Amino acid sequence: MRPRFVVVPAVPMEKPYLERGVRFYSGLCTGFDLYDNVEKLRLKPTFNLRADAEAECLRRNQAGIG
């Protein structure tokens, strides 16, 4: 069984824009978010370090936080 919470790369906050028909983001993807596999949504806040995000993810999975 897969864990409820997993670490995913953060999505940039800036809006995407088109250049020659190709969509890409103007901002950089920095940081990491937690993703809830049950609710199918990203959780905030964004963590700067992957280790911090993984620690919070582990805490939530062990505690059964929902």
PyMOL commands that set and color helices and strands:
alter all, ss='L'
color gray80, all
select helices_A, chain A and resi 50-63
alter helices_A, ss='H'
color red, helices_A
select strands_A, chain A and resi 5-9+16-19+22-25+32-36+41-47
alter strands_A, ss='S'
color yellow, strands_A
deselect
rebuild
show_as cartoon
